Amino acid sequence: MVKVVIRADVSGATYDKVAVISGGGSGHEPAHAGFVGDGMLTASICGDVFASPPVDSILAGIRAVAGPMGCLLIVKNYTGDRLNFGLAAEQARSEGYNIETLIVGDDCALPPSRGIAGRRGLAGTILVHKVAGAAAAAGLSLAEVASEAKRASEMVGTMGVALSVCTLPGQVTSDRLGLGKMELGLGIHGEPGAAVADLQPVDVVVSHVLKQLLSSETNYVPITRGNKVVLMINGLGATPVMELMIAAGKTVPKLQLEFGLAVERVYTGSFMTSLDMAGFSISIMKADQNLLQRLDAPTKAPHWPVGSAGNRPPAKIPVPLPPSRSTKSEESLSRPLQLSEQGCILEVAIEAAANAVIGMRDRLNEWDSKVGDGDCGLTMYRGATAILDDMKKYYPLNDAVETVNEIGSSVGRAMGGTSGVLYNIFCKAAYAQLKSNLDSIVTATQWAEALEAAIIAVSKYGGATTGYRTLLDALIPALAVLKERLTAGDDPSTAFVLSSEAALAGAESTKDMQAQAGRSSYVSASILATVPDPGAMASATWYRAAALAFKDKYQAS
């Protein structure tokens, strides 16, 4: 069967530019069909999975798109591809077509001398496609297009790392790569790599690959300190974009700082895959202004990165985070040597609240496994342990206002997810309210005002209110009772304890509520009725523990 993808706007009889054709076995998508388009490939020849395309298919592609300007065949260096494209080229020449052939072997994993096999064609071939396609689109002659493509192929090197073996259709996945192992210098057809090693962190893997690519001993590519380069991080089929970005983030500064190279362009994504293989390859190409212009030239090829055209600021070396305008000095963010009466009360309240949350971890996880994603207890545990750790070193406990701010920073850093953000907002809003008071001692009424400001902020940004089955269903009743009892003249410790009872009652009442926020909103009412909202129970737990500790310390003093 002939399987050829051609540009819909090109007819060989009338095409007035050089046709650029490539191809190979299927299973490498988006290569090569995804790079057919004005400014890149004119046609792509598709073989069966990991099999060279037959001669008849290659000839059909040449006949469909090659015009008076001729045709360049770009062939990856595999025996089957070389033979089939070579035979098709000879047959096309005998029919009167003007044909040039370029063999690309950018593999840097194997020793330089490999007999007649030579270095394999890998993802760097995609960059050669782009250079050749742009040169052809610019109206250059066949000899000029072939010359630019040949020079590009001599400037690029590639090496891959696999974390799994690909699965051929209808076959059982090979188990040759054991648990905790990775393969270095693999091919793109499931063949074994150059070496098997223990799984390593990505920065170690990147360092190894770069040393191999840029080795002065093997001299795979003529790149030396001070050169401009182009970087391609290519996914092999099952690697998420996030992980490819991590690899790119590790590679760029190493190229800049360790090898002294100017990274002019970075292309990250899946360009030439190996079915469902997990892993990535790194391609580095020496660049000059002409080559950059070819890479930046516009193309309609659907899988070339759309946003890659045009000059841009160079890739940056990581820089330190700029400080916040509200950053305090180290002295102000240290635990006081001697605690004031308020500092002592604050310490025992924070410690009791954090320990109560830690003790609730498993129950919170159990509840959340039924109505959420099962990690509420773990998330709250992270925040609580961070608070306890930071309180020993950083919290200025004699300054209640700044301590509230630092609690927000602790939970924002440690908790993660929606809960971390909401509790950070909670603390920052309370801090802003408390900061507006000029007194050094925070009164019970001022604490109530801060709680109210925090609840308003959480409701504003989180979108929830009473009855939504969230942490606010515990805190809003607590606030109402606290204000009521303080207005009635109760002493602060009594008011806080009574309000904590309201918090617990409010949290328990969430069993009867239909969730309107968070992942619980997707859960049926019958399941929701079996457990209270974990977030509400968590907030009631720490509030209750803090209130009781405050009462004990307040009455003792």
C-alpha positions as CSV (number, residue, x, y, z in Angstrom):
1,M,0.0,0.0,0.0
2,V,1.3,3.5,-0.9
3,K,1.1,5.8,2.1
4,V,2.3,9.3,1.2
5,V,1.4,12.6,2.8
6,I,1.8,15.6,0.4
7,R,1.1,19.3,0.5
8,A,-2.4,19.9,-0.9
9,D,-1.2,23.0,-2.7
10,V,1.6,21.4,-4.6
11,S,1.5,19.7,-8.0
12,G,4.8,18.4,-9.4
13,A,4.1,19.5,-12.9
14,T,3.8,23.1,-11.9
15,Y,5.8,23.4,-8.7
16,D,8.4,26.1,-9.0
17,K,10.5,25.4,-5.9
18,V,12.7,22.5,-4.8
19,A,10.7,19.7,-3.3
20,V,11.9,18.4,0.1
21,I,10.9,14.8,0.9
22,S,11.6,12.7,3.9
23,G,10.1,9.7,5.6
24,G,10.6,6.4,7.3
25,G,8.7,3.9,9.3
26,S,5.6,4.7,11.2
27,G,5.6,4.9,15.0
28,H,7.7,8.1,15.2
29,E,4.7,10.5,15.0
30,P,4.5,13.4,14.5
31,A,7.6,12.6,12.3
32,H,7.4,12.7,9.5
33,A,3.9,13.5,8.3
34,G,3.5,16.2,10.9
35,F,6.2,18.3,9.3
36,V,4.6,18.5,5.8
37,G,3.7,22.1,5.0
38,D,4.9,25.2,3.2
39,G,8.3,26.0,4.6
40,M,9.2,22.5,5.6
41,L,8.6,19.1,3.9
42,T,6.8,18.9,0.6
43,A,6.0,15.2,1.1
44,S,6.4,12.5,3.7
45,I,6.7,8.8,2.9
46,C,5.3,6.4,5.5
47,G,6.3,2.8,6.0
48,D,4.8,0.3,8.3
49,V,5.7,0.5,12.0
50,F,9.5,0.8,12.3
51,A,9.9,-0.4,8.7
52,S,11.4,1.5,5.8
53,P,8.9,2.8,3.3
54,P,8.8,0.7,0.1
55,V,10.4,2.0,-3.1
56,D,7.1,2.3,-4.9
57,S,5.8,4.7,-2.1
58,I,8.9,6.8,-2.3
59,L,8.6,7.0,-6.1
60,A,5.0,8.0,-5.8
61,G,5.9,10.8,-3.5
62,I,8.6,12.1,-5.9
63,R,6.3,11.9,-8.9
64,A,3.6,13.8,-7.0
65,V,5.6,16.8,-5.9
66,A,8.9,17.1,-7.8
67,G,8.9,19.8,-10.4
68,P,11.5,21.4,-12.7
69,M,13.6,22.7,-9.7
70,G,14.2,19.1,-8.5
71,C,13.9,17.2,-5.3
72,L,16.0,16.7,-2.2
73,L,15.5,13.4,-0.3
74,I,16.4,13.6,3.4
75,V,17.1,10.1,4.7
76,K,17.9,9.0,8.2
77,N,20.9,6.7,8.4
78,Y,19.3,3.3,8.6
79,T,20.2,0.5,6.1
80,G,16.7,0.0,4.9
81,D,16.0,3.7,4.5
82,R,19.2,4.2,2.6
83,L,18.6,1.3,0.3
84,N,15.0,2.0,-0.5
85,F,15.4,5.8,-0.9
86,G,18.5,5.2,-2.9
87,L,16.8,2.8,-5.3
88,A,13.9,5.2,-5.6
89,A,16.3,8.1,-6.3
90,E,18.0,6.1,-9.1
91,Q,14.7,5.1,-10.6
92,A,13.5,8.8,-10.5
93,R,16.7,10.0,-12.1
94,S,16.1,7.5,-14.9
95,E,12.7,9.1,-15.4
96,G,14.3,12.5,-15.8
97,Y,13.8,13.9,-12.3
98,N,16.6,16.0,-10.8
99,I,17.3,14.3,-7.4
100,E,19.8,14.9,-4.6
101,T,20.0,12.7,-1.5
102,L,21.2,13.6,2.0
103,I,21.9,11.0,4.6
104,V,21.5,12.3,8.2
105,G,23.3,10.5,11.0
106,D,23.2,12.7,14.2
107,D,23.6,9.9,16.8
108,C,26.3,10.6,19.3
109,A,25.9,7.6,21.5
110,L,27.8,5.1,19.4
111,P,31.6,5.1,18.8
112,P,32.5,7.3,15.8
113,S,33.6,4.3,13.7
114,R,30.8,1.9,13.1
115,G,31.8,0.2,9.8
116,I,29.3,0.7,7.0
117,A,26.4,1.2,9.4
118,G,27.6,4.6,10.7
119,R,25.7,6.9,13.1
120,R,21.9,6.6,13.2
121,G,19.5,9.3,12.2
122,L,17.6,10.6,15.2
123,A,15.5,13.7,16.2
124,G,18.2,16.2,15.0
125,T,16.9,15.3,11.5
126,I,13.8,17.4,12.2
127,L,16.1,20.5,12.4
128,V,17.6,19.5,9.1
129,H,14.1,19.3,7.6
130,K,13.4,22.8,8.8
131,V,16.6,24.3,7.3
132,A,16.1,22.6,4.0
133,G,12.4,23.5,3.8
134,A,13.1,27.2,4.5
135,A,15.9,27.3,2.0
136,A,13.6,25.7,-0.6
137,A,10.8,28.2,0.2
138,A,13.2,31.0,-0.3
139,G,13.6,29.9,-3.9
140,L,17.2,28.5,-3.7
141,S,18.4,26.0,-6.3
142,L,18.5,22.3,-5.6
143,A,22.3,22.4,-5.2
144,E,22.0,25.3,-2.7
145,V,19.2,23.7,-0.7
146,A,21.2,20.4,-0.5
147,S,24.3,22.3,0.5
148,E,22.5,24.1,3.4
149,A,20.8,20.9,4.5
150,K,24.2,19.0,4.4
151,R,25.9,21.7,6.5
152,A,23.0,21.6,9.0
153,S,23.3,17.8,9.3
154,E,27.0,18.2,10.1
155,M,26.3,20.7,12.8
156,V,23.9,18.6,14.9
157,G,24.2,15.8,17.4
158,T,21.6,13.8,19.3
159,M,21.6,11.4,22.2
160,G,18.6,9.7,23.9
161,V,17.7,8.3,27.3
162,A,14.9,5.7,27.8
163,L,13.1,4.9,31.0
164,S,11.0,2.2,29.4
165,V,10.9,0.0,26.3
166,C,8.3,0.7,23.6
167,T,5.5,-1.7,22.9
168,L,5.2,-2.9,19.3
169,P,1.5,-3.3,18.2
170,G,0.3,-6.8,18.9
171,Q,3.4,-7.8,20.9
172,V,4.2,-8.1,24.6
173,T,6.4,-5.3,25.9
174,S,10.0,-6.5,26.3
175,D,11.3,-6.8,29.9
176,R,14.9,-6.3,29.1
177,L,15.0,-3.0,31.0
178,G,14.7,-4.0,34.6
179,L,13.1,-2.0,37.5
180,G,15.1,1.1,38.4
181,K,17.2,1.0,35.2
182,M,17.5,3.4,32.3
183,E,18.9,3.0,28.8
184,L,21.5,5.5,27.4
185,G,22.0,6.1,23.7
186,L,19.0,4.2,22.5
187,G,17.7,4.0,18.9
188,I,14.2,5.0,17.9
189,H,13.0,1.5,16.9
190,G,13.1,-0.2,20.2
191,E,16.6,-1.5,19.7
192,P,18.8,-1.7,22.8
193,G,20.7,1.4,23.8
194,A,24.5,1.8,24.1
195,A,24.4,1.2,27.8
196,V,22.1,0.3,30.7
197,A,22.5,2.2,34.0
198,D,20.8,2.8,37.3
199,L,18.0,5.4,37.2
200,Q,19.5,8.8,38.1
201,P,18.1,12.3,38.8
202,V,17.5,14.3,35.6
203,D,20.3,16.8,36.2
204,V,22.8,13.8,36.4
205,V,21.3,12.3,33.2
206,V,21.5,15.7,31.4
207,S,25.2,16.2,32.5
208,H,26.1,12.7,31.1
209,V,24.4,13.3,27.8
210,L,25.9,16.7,27.3
211,K,29.4,15.4,28.0
212,Q,28.9,12.7,25.4
213,L,27.4,15.1,22.8
214,L,30.1,17.8,23.3
215,S,33.1,15.5,23.8
216,S,36.3,16.9,22.2
217,E,37.7,13.3,22.0
218,T,34.9,12.0,19.7
219,N,34.2,15.4,18.1
220,Y,30.7,14.4,17.0
221,V,29.8,18.0,16.4
222,P,32.2,20.9,15.8
223,I,30.9,22.9,18.9
224,T,33.4,24.8,21.1
225,R,33.2,27.3,23.9
226,G,31.7,30.6,22.8
227,N,29.6,29.1,20.0
228,K,25.9,29.8,19.4
229,V,23.7,26.7,19.6
230,V,20.2,25.5,19.2
231,L,18.7,23.0,21.6
232,M,15.9,20.5,21.0
233,I,14.5,18.4,23.9
234,N,12.5,15.7,22.2
235,G,10.0,13.4,24.0
236,L,10.0,9.8,22.9
237,G,6.3,9.2,23.2
238,A,5.2,8.7,26.8
239,T,7.0,11.6,28.5
240,P,4.8,14.4,29.7
241,V,5.5,17.9,28.5
242,M,6.1,18.9,32.2
243,E,9.0,16.5,32.4
244,L,10.4,17.6,29.1
245,M,10.3,21.2,30.4
246,I,12.2,20.1,33.5
247,A,14.9,18.5,31.3
248,A,15.1,21.7,29.2
249,G,15.4,23.7,32.4
250,K,18.3,21.6,33.6
251,T,20.0,21.6,30.1
252,V,20.0,25.3,29.3
253,P,22.1,26.6,32.3
254,K,24.5,23.7,32.0
255,L,25.2,24.6,28.4
256,Q,25.6,28.2,29.3
257,L,27.6,27.9,32.5
258,E,29.6,24.7,32.1
259,F,30.2,24.6,28.4
260,G,30.2,28.4,27.7
261,L,27.6,28.2,24.9
262,A,25.1,30.8,23.9
263,V,21.7,29.0,23.7
264,E,19.9,30.9,20.9
265,R,16.8,28.7,20.5
266,V,15.1,26.0,22.6
267,Y,12.5,23.6,21.1
268,T,10.7,21.4,23.6
269,G,8.1,18.8,22.7
270,S,7.6,15.5,21.0
271,F,9.1,15.7,17.5
272,M,10.3,12.2,16.7
273,T,8.9,9.5,19.0
274,S,9.2,5.7,19.5
275,L,5.6,4.7,20.0
276,D,5.0,4.7,23.8
277,M,8.6,4.9,25.0
278,A,9.2,6.9,28.1
279,G,12.3,9.1,27.8
280,F,13.7,12.0,25.9
281,S,16.6,12.9,23.6
282,I,18.7,16.0,23.5
283,S,19.8,17.5,20.2
284,I,22.3,20.3,20.0
285,M,23.1,22.2,16.7
286,K,25.8,24.7,16.1
287,A,24.1,27.9,14.8
288,D,25.0,30.9,12.8
289,Q,22.9,33.8,11.6
290,N,21.9,32.0,8.4
291,L,20.8,28.8,10.1
292,L,18.8,30.8,12.7
293,Q,17.0,32.6,9.9
294,R,16.1,29.2,8.4
295,L,14.8,27.9,11.7
296,D,12.8,31.1,12.3
297,A,11.3,31.3,8.8
298,P,7.6,30.8,8.8
299,T,6.1,27.4,8.0
300,K,2.7,25.9,7.9
301,A,3.9,22.4,9.0
302,P,1.4,21.6,11.8
303,H,3.8,20.1,14.3
304,W,6.6,22.7,14.1
305,P,6.3,25.0,17.1
306,V,4.1,27.9,16.0
307,G,5.6,30.4,18.3
308,S,9.2,29.7,17.3
309,A,9.6,32.3,14.5
310,G,11.5,35.5,15.0
311,N,14.3,36.9,17.2
312,R,13.8,36.9,21.0
313,P,15.9,37.6,24.1
314,P,18.5,34.9,24.7
315,A,17.8,32.1,27.2
316,K,18.4,33.3,30.7
317,I,20.8,31.9,33.3
318,P,18.7,31.5,36.5
319,V,18.7,34.6,38.7
320,P,17.9,34.9,42.4
321,L,14.3,35.6,43.4
322,P,13.8,39.3,44.0
323,P,12.9,40.1,47.6
324,S,9.4,41.1,48.6
325,R,8.9,44.7,49.5
326,S,7.5,43.5,52.8
327,T,10.5,41.3,53.6
328,K,11.6,41.7,57.2
329,S,15.1,41.6,58.5
330,E,16.6,38.4,59.9
331,E,16.5,40.0,63.3
332,S,12.8,40.6,63.2
333,L,12.1,37.1,61.9
334,S,13.7,35.3,64.8
335,R,12.2,33.7,67.9
336,P,12.5,36.0,70.9
337,L,14.9,34.9,73.6
338,Q,12.2,35.8,76.2
339,L,8.5,35.5,75.6
340,S,6.0,38.1,76.8
341,E,2.7,37.0,78.4
342,Q,1.0,37.4,75.0
343,G,3.9,35.5,73.3
344,C,3.5,32.6,75.7
345,I,-0.3,32.4,75.1
346,L,0.3,32.6,71.3
347,E,2.9,29.9,71.4
348,V,0.7,27.4,73.3
349,A,-2.3,28.1,71.1
350,I,-0.3,27.6,67.9
351,E,1.3,24.5,69.2
352,A,-2.0,23.0,70.3
353,A,-3.7,23.8,67.0
354,A,-0.9,22.3,64.9
355,N,-0.7,19.1,67.1
356,A,-4.4,18.6,66.9
357,V,-4.3,18.8,63.1
358,I,-1.3,16.3,63.1
359,G,-3.4,13.9,65.2
360,M,-6.3,14.1,62.8
361,R,-4.3,13.2,59.7
362,D,-5.5,9.7,59.1
363,R,-9.2,10.5,59.9
364,L,-9.1,13.5,57.5
365,N,-7.5,11.3,54.8
366,E,-10.2,8.6,55.4
367,W,-13.0,11.1,55.0
368,D,-11.4,12.8,52.0
369,S,-11.0,9.5,50.3
370,K,-14.8,9.2,50.1
371,V,-15.6,12.7,49.0
372,G,-12.3,14.1,47.5
373,D,-8.9,13.0,46.4
374,G,-7.9,11.5,49.7
375,D,-5.1,13.8,50.7
376,C,-6.7,16.4,53.0
377,G,-5.0,15.0,56.1
378,L,-1.6,14.8,54.5
379,T,-2.0,18.4,53.2
380,M,-3.0,19.7,56.6
381,Y,-0.2,17.7,58.2
382,R,2.4,19.3,56.0
383,G,1.1,22.8,57.0
384,A,1.0,21.9,60.7
385,T,4.5,20.4,60.8
386,A,5.9,23.4,58.9
387,I,4.3,25.8,61.4
388,L,5.8,23.9,64.4
389,D,9.3,23.8,62.7
390,D,9.2,27.5,61.7
391,M,7.8,28.6,65.1
392,K,11.0,27.3,66.8
393,K,13.2,29.4,64.6
394,Y,11.4,32.3,62.9
395,Y,8.2,33.4,64.5
396,P,8.4,36.7,66.4
397,L,5.9,35.4,69.0
398,N,6.0,38.7,71.0
399,D,4.6,40.4,67.9
400,A,1.2,38.6,67.3
401,V,0.6,40.5,64.1
402,E,3.8,39.5,62.4
403,T,3.4,35.9,63.7
404,V,0.1,35.6,61.9
405,N,1.8,36.8,58.7
406,E,4.6,34.2,59.1
407,I,2.0,31.4,59.7
408,G,0.6,32.3,56.3
409,S,4.1,32.1,54.7
410,S,4.6,28.7,56.3
411,V,1.4,27.1,55.1
412,G,1.7,28.7,51.7
413,R,5.1,27.2,51.2
414,A,4.5,23.7,52.7
415,M,0.8,22.8,52.1
416,G,0.4,23.2,48.3
417,G,-2.9,22.8,46.4
418,T,-6.0,24.8,47.0
419,S,-5.9,24.4,50.8
420,G,-2.5,26.0,51.0
421,V,-3.6,29.0,48.9
422,L,-6.8,29.5,50.9
423,Y,-5.1,29.3,54.3
424,N,-2.4,31.7,53.0
425,I,-5.1,34.1,52.0
426,F,-6.8,33.6,55.3
427,C,-3.6,34.5,57.2
428,K,-2.7,37.4,55.0
429,A,-6.1,39.0,55.3
430,A,-6.1,38.6,59.1
431,Y,-2.6,40.1,59.1
432,A,-3.7,43.1,57.1
433,Q,-6.6,43.7,59.5
434,L,-4.5,43.3,62.6
435,K,-1.8,45.6,61.1
436,S,-4.2,48.5,61.0
437,N,-4.4,48.5,64.8
438,L,-1.7,50.6,66.5
439,D,-1.7,48.8,69.8
440,S,1.1,46.2,70.5
441,I,-1.3,44.0,72.4
442,V,-4.1,42.4,70.3
443,T,-7.4,42.3,72.1
444,A,-10.1,39.6,71.7
445,T,-12.2,42.0,69.7
446,Q,-9.4,42.7,67.3
447,W,-8.9,38.9,66.9
448,A,-12.6,38.6,66.1
449,E,-12.2,41.4,63.5
450,A,-9.2,39.7,62.0
451,L,-11.1,36.4,61.8
452,E,-14.0,38.2,60.0
453,A,-11.6,39.8,57.5
454,A,-10.0,36.4,56.9
455,I,-13.4,34.7,56.3
456,I,-14.4,37.5,53.9
457,A,-11.2,37.1,51.9
458,V,-11.5,33.3,51.6
459,S,-15.1,33.7,50.5
460,K,-14.2,36.3,48.0
461,Y,-11.4,34.4,46.3
462,G,-12.6,30.9,46.9
463,G,-16.2,31.6,45.9
464,A,-17.8,29.7,48.8
465,T,-20.0,30.8,51.7
466,T,-22.3,29.3,54.3
467,G,-23.8,26.0,53.2
468,Y,-21.3,25.2,50.5
469,R,-19.7,22.4,52.5
470,T,-16.3,24.0,53.0
471,L,-14.1,25.1,55.9
472,L,-16.2,28.3,56.1
473,D,-19.1,26.2,57.5
474,A,-17.1,25.8,60.6
475,L,-15.5,29.3,60.8
476,I,-18.6,31.4,60.0
477,P,-20.6,30.0,63.0
478,A,-17.5,30.4,65.2
479,L,-17.2,34.0,64.2
480,A,-20.9,34.7,64.9
481,V,-20.7,33.2,68.4
482,L,-17.4,34.9,69.2
483,K,-18.8,38.3,68.4
484,E,-22.0,37.6,70.2
485,R,-20.3,36.5,73.4
486,L,-17.7,39.3,73.4
487,T,-20.5,41.8,73.0
488,A,-22.3,40.2,75.8
489,G,-19.3,40.8,78.0
490,D,-18.0,37.3,78.4
491,D,-14.3,37.0,79.2
492,P,-12.2,36.2,76.1
493,S,-11.3,32.7,77.0
494,T,-15.0,31.7,77.5
495,A,-16.0,33.4,74.3
496,F,-13.3,31.6,72.3
497,V,-14.2,28.2,73.8
498,L,-18.0,28.7,73.1
499,S,-17.2,29.8,69.5
500,S,-15.1,26.7,69.0
501,E,-18.1,24.5,70.0
502,A,-20.0,26.3,67.3
503,A,-17.2,25.6,64.9
504,L,-17.4,21.8,65.6
505,A,-21.2,21.9,65.3
506,G,-20.9,23.7,62.0
507,A,-18.4,21.2,60.7
508,E,-20.5,18.3,61.7
509,S,-23.5,19.8,60.0
510,T,-21.8,19.6,56.6
511,K,-23.0,16.0,56.4
512,D,-26.4,17.4,55.6
513,M,-25.1,19.7,52.9
514,Q,-24.8,19.2,49.1
515,A,-21.2,20.3,48.2
516,Q,-21.1,23.4,45.9
517,A,-17.3,23.8,45.8
518,G,-14.2,21.7,45.3
519,R,-14.0,18.0,44.2
520,S,-16.9,17.1,46.6
521,S,-19.3,18.9,44.3
522,Y,-18.9,15.9,41.9
523,V,-19.9,13.4,44.6
524,S,-23.4,12.1,45.0
525,A,-25.5,13.3,48.0
526,S,-25.7,9.7,49.4
527,I,-22.0,9.5,49.8
528,L,-21.6,13.0,51.1
529,A,-24.1,12.2,53.9
530,T,-21.8,9.5,55.3
531,V,-19.0,11.9,56.3
532,P,-18.5,15.6,57.3
533,D,-16.5,17.8,55.0
534,P,-12.8,17.1,55.8
535,G,-11.8,20.8,55.3
536,A,-14.4,22.0,57.7
537,M,-13.5,19.4,60.3
538,A,-9.8,20.3,60.0
539,S,-10.5,24.0,60.6
540,A,-12.8,23.2,63.5
541,T,-10.1,21.0,65.0
542,W,-7.4,23.6,65.0
543,Y,-9.7,26.3,66.1
544,R,-11.1,24.2,69.0
545,A,-7.6,23.2,70.1
546,A,-6.3,26.7,70.0
547,A,-9.3,28.0,72.0
548,L,-8.9,25.4,74.8
549,A,-5.1,26.0,75.0
550,F,-5.8,29.8,75.2
551,K,-8.3,29.2,78.0
552,D,-5.9,27.1,80.0
553,K,-3.0,29.5,79.6
554,Y,-5.3,32.6,80.1
555,Q,-6.7,31.4,83.3
556,A,-3.3,30.2,84.6
557,S,-1.9,33.7,84.1
